[in-house]
Amino acid sequence: MHQSAAEALGLAEYDDDAVREQVASVVSGADHVLTFTMKDGRTAVVPWQNPSRAKSWTPEMKAEASRRTKIQRRKR
C-alpha cells in the first residue's frame, strides 16, 4: 500500500509524515482499487496489485521453510 499512497499524494516515494498530514481515510474497494480521501476533501482512486507471496520470501525464509519440510518428511 505504500506505493499506492505515494501515488495518491503525487510523491516519488512513500512518506509516512505526508500520509499522516494529508490522508483522512483509505477504503479498499472491489477490483483492487484504493480510494484515498484527503483531509482537504479531495479523493484519489489508485489501482493496486496484490504482490505475489513468492516474491516476498527472503533467502533466509526459503532456507527455513526447506529445513522444516525436511524435518517433517523424516517423521513419516
N, C-alpha and C positions, 0 to 999 in steps of 0.2 A: 504494500500500500504506500510505502514511502515515495516511490517513483510517481505514483498517481497523484499524491498530494503535491509534490513538486510541480507536476504538470498543471494541476488545477490553479496553482499560485503563479504560474509562469516563471518558475525558477529552474535553473540548470541542474540543481541537485537539491535533495531534501534538506530542509532547515527546520528543526524542531521549534525554535523560537518563533519563526514566521507562522508556522501552523497554529501554535497556541495563540498568537496575537490576532490572526485573521480568520481562522475557521471556527464557525459556531457548531456545525454538525456535519456528519458524513453518514449517508444512507446507502447501503448496498442493495441495488435493485436487481431485477431479473436480467438475464442475458449478460452477466458480468459487467454491470455499469455502476460506477460510484457517483453519487450526487453530493457535491460539497456545497454547503450553504455557508457563505461568509458572514461575518459579523455586521458588515455593511449592507446585507440583503442580497448581494449578487449570488448567483449559483454557477457552478461549473460541473458539467457532466463529463466524466472521464471513463472510457472503457478500460478494463483491466483483464489480465490473463492470470489464471491460477498457475504458478510455476510448477514444473514437474518436480515431484519429490526426489526423483533420481538425481537431479541437478543440485539439490540442496545437501547431499551427503558429502562430508569431508572424507579424505583418505582414512583418517582415524576411525570415523564412524563405520566405514566399509570394513575395515580390519576387525573391529569389534563384532560386527554382525557375522562375519565369516568365522571368527573364533567361537561364537555362541552356537552357530549352526553345526560346526564340527563336534562340539561337546554333546549337543542333542543327538546327533547321529550315532555317537559312541554308546549312548544309553540304550539304544534299541536292541 
